[in-house]
Amino acid sequence: MEVVLAKTAGFCFGVKRAVEQVYEQTVTGKKIYTYGPIIHNEEVVKDLEKKGVSVINDEEELKTLAEGTVVIRSHGVEKKIYDLIEANGLQCVDATCPFVKKIHGIVAKESEQGKNIIIIGNAAHPEVRGIRGWCKGTVSVIESAEEALKYEQKTEIPVCIVSQTTFNYKKFQELVEIFLKKGYDISVVNTICNATEERQTEARRIAADADCMIVIGGTHSSNTRKLYEICSEECENTYFIQTLDDLHLDLPKSTRLVGITAGASTPNNIIEEVQNYVRTNF
């Protein structure tokens, strides 16, 4: 039996950078906070908690802080959060992924010019909430074809479409096509990061040839859920796990190929543990 590990599995550039910045702060002796979990991986968050890093869950908690360092997570935050950190006299370490930061600049500029902003993504995701917080006018979040078809506005108002960085690329294209048919004055900026596109493309290719597919990542990780959806389309026998403890494989002897991929917030040690277990036990 062959075990194929995706080359793109594990930490992306933005996540690796954010995690490293928090660990660097743990040796300063200051009280360290992250605004929301630094990444969507419980194992990493637990390890940081052991080193004294606390998670601020919302704006109200942030208002109560009078000292310390606040690390902005890789997903980014609304502009008002930066303003509040400064007003409270707190030190700010900005670990926002540069690709997300770029979207903040795009929507701020385009909305200032009077364009309606459409964000293709999950409205409840912290990255999308952060992007919304940089828009100065009308902004809508669209995740499904049904929502895109229902969307209406005056045709003379220009529109700028951006995307959550971890959105399904194929689905993004389908939703953009729906908007283009409405006759609006539209500018489209594909802000899905290259790492996401590459990870999704590789996962689909491996899953199409696999008898079993294992997707590793946090339960709250948007990009991992997208990987699971993609792999499930290609391979019926697809597992979504957070750690090796969640893996309960019962593979028939006829299994010839097991594929493994992982979300952008999954540490290498967890990936290696799963890979070694499969290679050793099957």
Secondary structure, DSSP 4 states (H G I P E B T S, - for coil): -EEEE-TT-S--HHHHHHHHHHHHHTTSSS-EEEES-SSS-HHHHHHHHHTTEEEE-SHHHHHT--SSEEEEPTT---HHHHHHHHHTT-EEEE---HHHHHHHHHHHHHHHTTPEEEEES-TTSHHHHHHHTT--S-EEEE-SHHHHHH----TTS-EEEEE-TTS-HHHHHHHHHHHHTTT--EEE---S-HHHHHHHHHHHHHHHH-SEEEEE--TT-HHHHHHHHHHHHH-SSEEEESSGGG------TT--EEEEEE-TT--HHHHHHHHHHHHHH-
